[in-house]
Amino acid sequence: MTPFPFETARVLLIPAQQVHLQAALVSRLELEKYIGYSVHPDWTEFGEQPWTYALEQLRTNELQAGWWTWFPVLKSEDQVIGTCGYKGLPDTDGYVEIGYEIAPPFRNQGLGRECAQGLVDRLHDIHVITGVKAHTLATENASAAILRKLGFVFNGEVLDPDDGLIWSWRLELDR
């Protein structure tokens, strides 16, 4: 996948390069210097672990560029308002997992759905991708609602070593 920025109606999605991830590990203000946009103070709830892991993956294999973190910039604010992306290369069945988070002040405005839809839309042109996976907490919540709106189907409960019981979702791509 070529990791070029792309736009949805309200959001510019910027693929994280190694320099962005290194900056995110230093501070939000350091990330602002390298990404060229302000970064909302509540932009992430996940801490440093995702940046460390994604950075290691990119250092190990440059072909993974574009398959990890993306920064959603709300165009009307010129501000990073969360994170989203893929959780690595496609698996052996041709599935890619997506994830997304939006800073609390920007929730309930359809921005999470817009980011998730943008990530899914990019996959339609990659013919080795047969479907998309996602996981949510095992409860009705905004993420479950977003996935349903996008056509994802509940695929059962899974015991995750870090998060406990979670819900698994799948979306088959039309081929």
LOFI-896371 format. One record per residue: chain; z, y, x of N, C-alpha, C, O in turn; residue number from 1; residue in one letter. Coordinates in steps of 0.2 Angstrom, whole numbers, padded with zeros to 4 digits, always signed. Example, Ala and Ser with C-alpha at 12.3 -4.5 7.8 and 13.67 -1.06 7.14 Angstrom:
! LOFI-896371
TITOR chain    nw    nv    nu   caw   cav   cau    cw    cv    cu    ow    ov    ou resi resn
TITOR     A +0039 -0028 +0066 +0039 -0022 +0062 +0039 -0016 +0066 +0042 -0017 +0071    1    a
TITOR     A +0035 -0011 +0064 +0036 -0005 +0068 +0039 +0000 +0064 +0040 +0006 +0067    2    s
END
This chain:
! LOFI-896371
TITOR chain    nw    nv    nu   caw   cav   cau    cw    cv    cu    ow    ov    ou resi resn
TITOR     A +0000 -0006 +0004 +0000 +0000 +0000 +0000 +0006 +0004 +0004 +0007 +0009    1    m
TITOR     A -0004 +0011 +0003 -0005 +0017 +0007 +0001 +0022 +0004 +0001 +0023 -0002    2    t
TITOR     A +0006 +0024 +0008 +0011 +0027 +0006 +0010 +0035 +0005 +0013 +0039 +0009    3    p
TITOR     A +0005 +0037 +0001 +0004 +0044 +0000 +0008 +0046 -0006 +0009 +0043 -0011    4    f
TITOR     A +0011 +0053 -0006 +0014 +0055 -0012 +0009 +0055 -0018 +0003 +0055 -0018    5    p
TITOR     A +0012 +0054 -0024 +0008 +0054 -0030 +0012 +0058 -0036 +0019 +0059 -0035    6    f
TITOR     A +0009 +0060 -0041 +0012 +0064 -0046 +0012 +0061 -0053 +0007 +0057 -0054    7    e
TITOR     A +0017 +0062 -0057 +0017 +0061 -0064 +0017 +0067 -0067 +0016 +0072 -0064    8    t
TITOR     A +0018 +0068 -0073 +0018 +0074 -0077 +0023 +0079 -0074 +0021 +0085 -0073    9    a
TITOR     A +0029 +0077 -0073 +0034 +0082 -0070 +0037 +0081 -0064 +0041 +0085 -0061   10    r
TITOR     A +0035 +0075 -0061 +0038 +0073 -0054 +0033 +0071 -0049 +0028 +0068 -0050   11    v
TITOR     A +0034 +0074 -0043 +0031 +0072 -0037 +0035 +0067 -0033 +0041 +0068 -0032   12    l
TITOR     A +0032 +0061 -0032 +0035 +0055 -0029 +0033 +0055 -0022 +0027 +0054 -0020   13    l
TITOR     A +0038 +0056 -0017 +0036 +0056 -0010 +0039 +0050 -0007 +0045 +0048 -0007   14    i
TITOR     A +0035 +0046 -0003 +0037 +0040 +0000 +0041 +0041 +0006 +0040 +0046 +0010   15    p
TITOR     A +0047 +0038 +0007 +0051 +0039 +0012 +0048 +0036 +0019 +0046 +0031 +0019   16    a
TITOR     A +0048 +0041 +0024 +0046 +0039 +0031 +0052 +0038 +0034 +0058 +0039 +0032   17    q
TITOR     A +0052 +0035 +0040 +0058 +0033 +0044 +0062 +0040 +0046 +0068 +0040 +0045   18    q
TITOR     A +0058 +0045 +0047 +0062 +0052 +0048 +0066 +0054 +0042 +0071 +0057 +0043   19    v
TITOR     A +0063 +0053 +0036 +0067 +0054 +0030 +0073 +0050 +0029 +0079 +0053 +0028   20    h
TITOR     A +0073 +0044 +0031 +0079 +0039 +0030 +0084 +0041 +0035 +0090 +0041 +0034   21    l
TITOR     A +0082 +0042 +0041 +0086 +0044 +0047 +0090 +0051 +0045 +0096 +0051 +0046   22    q
TITOR     A +0086 +0056 +0042 +0089 +0062 +0040 +0094 +0061 +0034 +0100 +0064 +0034   23    a
TITOR     A +0093 +0056 +0029 +0097 +0055 +0024 +0104 +0052 +0026 +0109 +0053 +0023   24    a
TITOR     A +0103 +0048 +0032 +0109 +0045 +0035 +0114 +0050 +0038 +0120 +0049 +0039   25    l
TITOR     A +0111 +0056 +0040 +0115 +0062 +0043 +0118 +0066 +0037 +0124 +0066 +0037   26    v
TITOR     A +0114 +0068 +0033 +0117 +0072 +0027 +0111 +0074 +0022 +0105 +0074 +0024   27    s
TITOR     A +0113 +0076 +0016 +0108 +0079 +0011 +0105 +0085 +0014 +0099 +0086 +0013   28    r
TITOR     A +0108 +0089 +0018 +0105 +0095 +0021 +0100 +0094 +0026 +0095 +0097 +0027   29    l
TITOR     A +0102 +0088 +0030 +0097 +0086 +0035 +0091 +0083 +0032 +0085 +0085 +0034   30    e
TITOR     A +0091 +0080 +0026 +0085 +0077 +0023 +0081 +0083 +0020 +0075 +0083 +0021   31    l
TITOR     A +0084 +0088 +0018 +0081 +0094 +0015 +0076 +0097 +0021 +0070 +0099 +0019   32    e
TITOR     A +0078 +0097 +0027 +0074 +0100 +0033 +0068 +0096 +0034 +0063 +0098 +0035   33    k
TITOR     A +0068 +0089 +0033 +0063 +0085 +0034 +0058 +0083 +0028 +0052 +0082 +0029   34    y
TITOR     A +0061 +0084 +0022 +0057 +0082 +0016 +0054 +0089 +0013 +0049 +0088 +0010   35    i
TITOR     A +0056 +0095 +0015 +0053 +0101 +0013 +0055 +0103 +0006 +0052 +0108 +0003   36    g
TITOR     A +0060 +0100 +0003 +0063 +0102 -0004 +0070 +0102 -0004 +0073 +0099 +0001   37    y
TITOR     A +0073 +0106 -0008 +0080 +0105 -0009 +0082 +0098 -0012 +0078 +0095 -0015   38    s
TITOR     A +0088 +0096 -0011 +0090 +0090 -0013 +0097 +0091 -0017 +0102 +0094 -0014   39    v
TITOR     A +0096 +0089 -0023 +0102 +0090 -0028 +0108 +0087 -0025 +0108 +0081 -0022   40    h
TITOR     A +0114 +0090 -0025 +0120 +0087 -0022 +0122 +0080 -0025 +0125 +0076 -0021   41    p
TITOR     A +0120 +0079 -0031 +0122 +0072 -0034 +0116 +0068 -0034 +0115 +0064 -0039   42    d
TITOR     A +0111 +0068 -0030 +0105 +0065 -0030 +0106 +0057 -0029 +0101 +0054 -0032   43    w
TITOR     A +0111 +0055 -0027 +0112 +0047 -0026 +0119 +0045 -0027 +0124 +0049 -0025   44    t
TITOR     A +0120 +0039 -0030 +0127 +0037 -0031 +0127 +0030 -0026 +0133 +0027 -0027   45    e
TITOR     A +0122 +0028 -0023 +0122 +0022 -0019 +0125 +0022 -0012 +0125 +0017 -0009   46    f
TITOR     A +0126 +0028 -0009 +0128 +0029 -0002 +0123 +0027 +0003 +0117 +0028 +0001   47    g
TITOR     A +0125 +0026 +0009 +0121 +0025 +0015 +0117 +0018 +0015 +0112 +0018 +0018   48    e
TITOR     A +0120 +0013 +0012 +0118 +0006 +0013 +0110 +0006 +0012 +0107 +0003 +0016   49    q
TITOR     A +0108 +0008 +0006 +0100 +0008 +0005 +0096 +0011 +0010 +0091 +0008 +0012   50    p
TITOR     A +0098 +0017 +0013 +0094 +0020 +0018 +0094 +0016 +0025 +0089 +0015 +0028   51    w
TITOR     A +0100 +0013 +0026 +0101 +0009 +0032 +0096 +0003 +0032 +0092 +0002 +0036   52    t
TITOR     A +0096 +0000 +0026 +0092 -0006 +0025 +0085 -0005 +0025 +0081 -0008 +0029   53    y
TITOR     A +0083 +0000 +0021 +0076 +0002 +0021 +0073 +0004 +0028 +0068 +0003 +0030   54    a
TITOR     A +0077 +0008 +0032 +0075 +0010 +0038 +0074 +0004 +0043 +0069 +0004 +0047   55    l
TITOR     A +0079 +0000 +0043 +0078 -0006 +0047 +0072 -0010 +0045 +0068 -0013 +0049   56    e
TITOR     A +0070 -0011 +0039 +0064 -0014 +0036 +0058 -0010 +0039 +0053 -0014 +0041   57    q
TITOR     A +0058 -0004 +0039 +0052 +0000 +0041 +0051 +0000 +0049 +0046 -0001 +0052   58    l
TITOR     A +0057 -0001 +0052 +0057 -0001 +0060 +0054 -0008 +0062 +0051 -0009 +0067   59    r
TITOR     A +0056 -0013 +0058 +0054 -0020 +0059 +0046 -0021 +0058 +0043 -0025 +0061   60    t
TITOR     A +0044 -0018 +0052 +0037 -0020 +0050 +0034 -0013 +0047 +0036 -0012 +0041   61    n
TITOR     A +0030 -0010 +0051 +0027 -0004 +0048 +0023 -0005 +0042 +0021 +0000 +0038   62    e
TITOR     A +0020 -0011 +0041 +0017 -0012 +0035 +0021 -0012 +0028 +0018 -0012 +0023   63    l
TITOR     A +0027 -0011 +0029 +0032 -0011 +0023 +0032 -0003 +0021 +0036 -0002 +0016   64    q
TITOR     A +0029 +0001 +0024 +0029 +0008 +0022 +0026 +0009 +0015 +0021 +0006 +0014   65    a
TITOR     A +0030 +0012 +0011 +0028 +0013 +0004 +0031 +0007 -0001 +0030 +0008 -0007   66    g
TITOR     A +0034 +0002 +0002 +0037 -0003 -0002 +0045 -0002 -0002 +0048 -0007 -0004   67    w
TITOR     A +0047 +0003 -0001 +0055 +0004 -0001 +0056 +0011 -0005 +0054 +0012 -0010   68    w
TITOR     A +0060 +0016 -0002 +0062 +0021 -0005 +0057 +0027 -0006 +0052 +0028 -0002   69    t
TITOR     A +0057 +0030 -0012 +0053 +0036 -0014 +0058 +0041 -0016 +0063 +0039 -0019   70    w
TITOR     A +0056 +0047 -0015 +0060 +0053 -0017 +0057 +0057 -0023 +0051 +0059 -0022   71    f
TITOR     A +0060 +0057 -0029 +0057 +0060 -0035 +0059 +0068 -0034 +0065 +0069 -0034   72    p
TITOR     A +0054 +0072 -0034 +0055 +0079 -0034 +0053 +0082 -0041 +0047 +0081 -0043   73    v
TITOR     A +0057 +0085 -0044 +0056 +0088 -0050 +0052 +0094 -0049 +0054 +0099 -0046   74    l
TITOR     A +0046 +0094 -0051 +0041 +0100 -0049 +0043 +0107 -0051 +0043 +0112 -0048   75    k
TITOR     A +0046 +0107 -0057 +0048 +0114 -0060 +0054 +0116 -0056 +0055 +0122 -0056   76    s
TITOR     A +0058 +0112 -0052 +0064 +0114 -0048 +0063 +0114 -0041 +0067 +0117 -0037   77    e
TITOR     A +0057 +0111 -0039 +0056 +0110 -0031 +0062 +0106 -0028 +0065 +0108 -0023   78    d
TITOR     A +0065 +0101 -0032 +0071 +0098 -0030 +0071 +0091 -0030 +0068 +0088 -0035   79    q
TITOR     A +0073 +0087 -0025 +0074 +0080 -0026 +0080 +0079 -0031 +0085 +0081 -0030   80    v
TITOR     A +0078 +0074 -0036 +0083 +0073 -0041 +0086 +0066 -0042 +0089 +0064 -0047   81    i
TITOR     A +0084 +0062 -0037 +0087 +0055 -0037 +0083 +0051 -0031 +0080 +0054 -0026   82    g
TITOR     A +0082 +0045 -0033 +0078 +0040 -0028 +0075 +0035 -0033 +0077 +0034 -0038   83    t
TITOR     A +0070 +0032 -0030 +0067 +0027 -0034 +0063 +0023 -0029 +0063 +0025 -0023   84    c
TITOR     A +0060 +0017 -0031 +0056 +0014 -0026 +0055 +0006 -0028 +0057 +0004 -0033   85    g
TITOR     A +0052 +0003 -0023 +0051 -0004 -0023 +0057 -0007 -0019 +0059 -0004 -0014   86    y
TITOR     A +0058 -0014 -0020 +0063 -0017 -0016 +0060 -0022 -0011 +0061 -0028 -0011   87    k
TITOR     A +0055 -0019 -0008 +0051 -0024 -0003 +0044 -0026 -0005 +0042 -0024 -0011   88    g
TITOR     A +0041 -0029 -0001 +0034 -0032 -0002 +0035 -0037 -0008 +0040 -0039 -0010   89    l
TITOR     A +0029 -0038 -0011 +0028 -0043 -0016 +0031 -0050 -0014 +0030 -0052 -0008   90    p
TITOR     A +0034 -0054 -0019 +0037 -0060 -0017 +0031 -0065 -0018 +0025 -0063 -0019   91    d
TITOR     A +0032 -0072 -0016 +0027 -0077 -0016 +0023 -0078 -0023 +0018 -0080 -0023   92    t
TITOR     A +0027 -0076 -0028 +0024 -0076 -0035 +0020 -0070 -0037 +0017 -0069 -0042   93    d
TITOR     A +0020 -0065 -0032 +0016 -0058 -0034 +0020 -0053 -0038 +0017 -0049 -0040   94    g
TITOR     A +0027 -0054 -0038 +0031 -0049 -0041 +0034 -0044 -0036 +0036 -0046 -0031   95    y
TITOR     A +0035 -0038 -0039 +0038 -0033 -0035 +0044 -0030 -0039 +0043 -0030 -0045   96    v
TITOR     A +0049 -0029 -0036 +0055 -0026 -0040 +0055 -0019 -0039 +0054 -0016 -0033   97    e
TITOR     A +0057 -0015 -0044 +0058 -0008 -0044 +0065 -0006 -0045 +0069 -0010 -0048   98    i
TITOR     A +0067 +0000 -0043 +0074 +0002 -0045 +0073 +0010 -0045 +0068 +0013 -0042   99    g
TITOR     A +0078 +0013 -0048 +0077 +0020 -0049 +0084 +0023 -0051 +0089 +0019 -0054  100    y
TITOR     A +0086 +0029 -0049 +0092 +0033 -0051 +0090 +0040 -0051 +0086 +0043 -0047  101    e
TITOR     A +0093 +0043 -0056 +0092 +0050 -0057 +0099 +0054 -0057 +0104 +0051 -0060  102    i
TITOR     A +0099 +0059 -0054 +0106 +0063 -0053 +0108 +0065 -0061 +0104 +0066 -0065  103    a
TITOR     A +0115 +0064 -0062 +0117 +0066 -0068 +0115 +0072 -0072 +0113 +0071 -0078  104    p
TITOR     A +0114 +0078 -0069 +0112 +0083 -0073 +0105 +0083 -0076 +0103 +0086 -0080  105    p
TITOR     A +0101 +0078 -0073 +0094 +0077 -0075 +0093 +0071 -0079 +0087 +0069 -0081  106    f
TITOR     A +0098 +0067 -0081 +0097 +0061 -0085 +0096 +0063 -0093 +0097 +0069 -0095  107    r
TITOR     A +0094 +0058 -0096 +0092 +0059 -0104 +0087 +0064 -0105 +0087 +0068 -0110  108    n
TITOR     A +0082 +0065 -0100 +0076 +0069 -0101 +0070 +0065 -0100 +0065 +0069 -0100  109    q
TITOR     A +0070 +0059 -0099 +0064 +0055 -0098 +0062 +0054 -0091 +0056 +0052 -0090  110    g
TITOR     A +0066 +0057 -0087 +0063 +0057 -0080 +0064 +0050 -0076 +0060 +0049 -0072  111    l
TITOR     A +0069 +0047 -0078 +0070 +0040 -0075 +0064 +0036 -0078 +0061 +0032 -0074  112    g
TITOR     A +0062 +0036 -0084 +0056 +0032 -0087 +0050 +0035 -0084 +0046 +0030 -0082  113    r
TITOR     A +0049 +0041 -0082 +0043 +0044 -0079 +0043 +0041 -0072 +0037 +0039 -0070  114    e
TITOR     A +0048 +0041 -0068 +0048 +0038 -0062 +0046 +0031 -0062 +0042 +0028 -0058  115    c
TITOR     A +0050 +0027 -0066 +0048 +0020 -0066 +0041 +0018 -0068 +0038 +0014 -0066  116    a
TITOR     A +0039 +0022 -0073 +0032 +0021 -0075 +0027 +0023 -0070 +0022 +0019 -0069  117    q
TITOR     A +0028 +0028 -0066 +0024 +0030 -0060 +0024 +0024 -0055 +0018 +0022 -0053  118    g
TITOR     A +0030 +0021 -0054 +0030 +0015 -0049 +0026 +0010 -0052 +0022 +0006 -0048  119    l
TITOR     A +0026 +0008 -0058 +0023 +0002 -0061 +0015 +0004 -0061 +0011 +0000 -0059  120    v
TITOR     A +0013 +0010 -0063 +0006 +0012 -0063 +0003 +0011 -0056 -0003 +0009 -0056  121    d
TITOR     A +0006 +0012 -0051 +0003 +0012 -0044 +0002 +0004 -0043 -0003 +0003 -0039  122    r
TITOR     A +0005 +0000 -0046 +0004 -0007 -0044 -0002 -0010 -0048 -0004 -0016 -0045  123    l
TITOR     A -0005 -0007 -0053 -0010 -0010 -0056 -0017 -0010 -0052 -0021 -0015 -0053  124    h
TITOR     A -0017 -0006 -0047 -0023 -0007 -0042 -0022 -0012 -0037 -0027 -0012 -0033  125    d
TITOR     A -0017 -0015 -0036 -0015 -0019 -0031 -0016 -0026 -0034 -0011 -0029 -0037  126    i
TITOR     A -0021 -0030 -0033 -0023 -0036 -0036 -0019 -0042 -0035 -0019 -0047 -0038  127    h
TITOR     A -0015 -0042 -0029 -0010 -0047 -0028 -0004 -0047 -0032 +0000 -0051 -0032  128    v
TITOR     A -0003 -0041 -0035 +0003 -0040 -0039 +0002 -0043 -0046 -0003 -0040 -0049  129    i
TITOR     A +0006 -0047 -0048 +0005 -0050 -0055 +0010 -0048 -0060 +0009 -0048 -0066  130    t
TITOR     A +0016 -0045 -0057 +0021 -0043 -0062 +0026 -0038 -0058 +0026 -0038 -0052  131    g
TITOR     A +0031 -0036 -0062 +0036 -0031 -0059 +0043 -0034 -0062 +0043 -0036 -0068  132    v
TITOR     A +0048 -0034 -0058 +0054 -0036 -0059 +0059 -0030 -0059 +0058 -0025 -0055  133    k
TITOR     A +0065 -0030 -0063 +0070 -0025 -0062 +0076 -0028 -0064 +0076 -0033 -0068  134    a
TITOR     A +0082 -0025 -0062 +0089 -0028 -0064 +0093 -0022 -0066 +0092 -0016 -0064  135    h
TITOR     A +0097 -0023 -0071 +0102 -0018 -0074 +0108 -0021 -0074 +0109 -0027 -0074  136    t
TITOR     A +0113 -0017 -0075 +0120 -0020 -0077 +0119 -0024 -0083 +0115 -0023 -0087  137    l
TITOR     A +0124 -0029 -0084 +0123 -0033 -0090 +0127 -0030 -0096 +0131 -0032 -0099  138    a
TITOR     A +0124 -0024 -0098 +0126 -0021 -0104 +0120 -0016 -0106 +0116 -0014 -0102  139    t
TITOR     A +0120 -0015 -0113 +0116 -0010 -0115 +0117 -0003 -0112 +0123 +0000 -0112  140    e
TITOR     A +0112 +0000 -0109 +0113 +0006 -0105 +0106 +0010 -0105 +0101 +0007 -0107  141    n
TITOR     A +0106 +0015 -0102 +0099 +0019 -0101 +0094 +0015 -0098 +0088 +0016 -0099  142    a
TITOR     A +0096 +0012 -0092 +0091 +0008 -0088 +0088 +0003 -0093 +0082 +0001 -0092  143    s
TITOR     A +0092 -0001 -0096 +0089 -0006 -0101 +0084 -0003 -0106 +0079 -0006 -0107  144    a
TITOR     A +0086 +0003 -0109 +0082 +0006 -0113 +0075 +0008 -0110 +0070 +0008 -0113  145    a
TITOR     A +0075 +0011 -0104 +0069 +0013 -0100 +0065 +0007 -0100 +0059 +0007 -0101  146    i
TITOR     A +0067 +0001 -0097 +0063 -0005 -0096 +0060 -0007 -0102 +0054 -0009 -0102  147    l
TITOR     A +0064 -0007 -0108 +0061 -0009 -0114 +0055 -0005 -0116 +0050 -0007 -0118  148    r
TITOR     A +0056 +0002 -0115 +0051 +0007 -0117 +0044 +0005 -0113 +0039 +0007 -0115  149    k
TITOR     A +0045 +0003 -0107 +0040 +0002 -0103 +0036 -0005 -0104 +0032 -0007 -0100  150    l
TITOR     A +0039 -0009 -0108 +0036 -0016 -0110 +0040 -0021 -0106 +0037 -0027 -0106  151    g
TITOR     A +0045 -0020 -0102 +0048 -0026 -0099 +0052 -0030 -0104 +0054 -0028 -0109  152    f
TITOR     A +0052 -0036 -0102 +0055 -0041 -0107 +0062 -0044 -0103 +0062 -0045 -0097  153    v
TITOR     A +0067 -0045 -0107 +0073 -0047 -0104 +0072 -0054 -0102 +0069 -0058 -0106  154    f
TITOR     A +0074 -0056 -0096 +0073 -0062 -0093 +0079 -0067 -0091 +0079 -0072 -0088  155    n
TITOR     A +0085 -0064 -0094 +0091 -0068 -0093 +0096 -0065 -0089 +0095 -0059 -0086  156    g
TITOR     A +0102 -0068 -0088 +0107 -0065 -0084 +0107 -0069 -0077 +0105 -0075 -0077  157    e
TITOR     A +0109 -0065 -0072 +0109 -0067 -0065 +0116 -0065 -0062 +0118 -0060 -0063  158    v
TITOR     A +0118 -0070 -0058 +0124 -0068 -0054 +0123 -0065 -0048 +0120 -0069 -0043  159    l
TITOR     A +0124 -0059 -0047 +0122 -0055 -0040 +0128 -0055 -0036 +0134 -0054 -0039  160    d
TITOR     A +0128 -0057 -0030 +0134 -0057 -0025 +0137 -0050 -0025 +0143 -0050 -0023  161    p
TITOR     A +0134 -0045 -0025 +0137 -0038 -0025 +0139 -0035 -0031 +0144 -0032 -0032  162    d
TITOR     A +0135 -0036 -0036 +0136 -0033 -0043 +0138 -0037 -0048 +0140 -0035 -0054  163    d
TITOR     A +0139 -0043 -0047 +0142 -0048 -0052 +0136 -0050 -0057 +0130 -0050 -0055  164    g
TITOR     A +0138 -0050 -0063 +0133 -0052 -0068 +0128 -0046 -0070 +0131 -0041 -0071  165    l
TITOR     A +0122 -0048 -0069 +0117 -0042 -0071 +0111 -0045 -0075 +0111 -0051 -0076  166    i
TITOR     A +0107 -0041 -0078 +0102 -0043 -0082 +0095 -0043 -0078 +0094 -0038 -0075  167    w
TITOR     A +0091 -0048 -0079 +0085 -0048 -0076 +0079 -0046 -0081 +0080 -0048 -0087  168    s
TITOR     A +0074 -0042 -0079 +0069 -0040 -0083 +0062 -0041 -0079 +0062 -0041 -0073  169    w
TITOR     A +0057 -0042 -0083 +0050 -0044 -0081 +0045 -0040 -0085 +0046 -0039 -0091  170    r
TITOR     A +0040 -0038 -0081 +0034 -0035 -0084 +0028 -0039 -0081 +0027 -0038 -0075  171    l
TITOR     A +0024 -0042 -0085 +0018 -0045 -0083 +0012 -0040 -0083 +0011 -0036 -0087  172    e
TITOR     A +0009 -0039 -0077 +0003 -0034 -0077 -0003 -0038 -0079 -0005 -0044 -0078  173    l
TITOR     A -0007 -0034 -0083 -0013 -0036 -0086 -0018 -0037 -0080 -0019 -0032 -0076  174    d
TITOR     A -0021 -0043 -0079 -0026 -0044 -0074 -0033 -0046 -0077 -0037 -0048 -0073  175    r
END
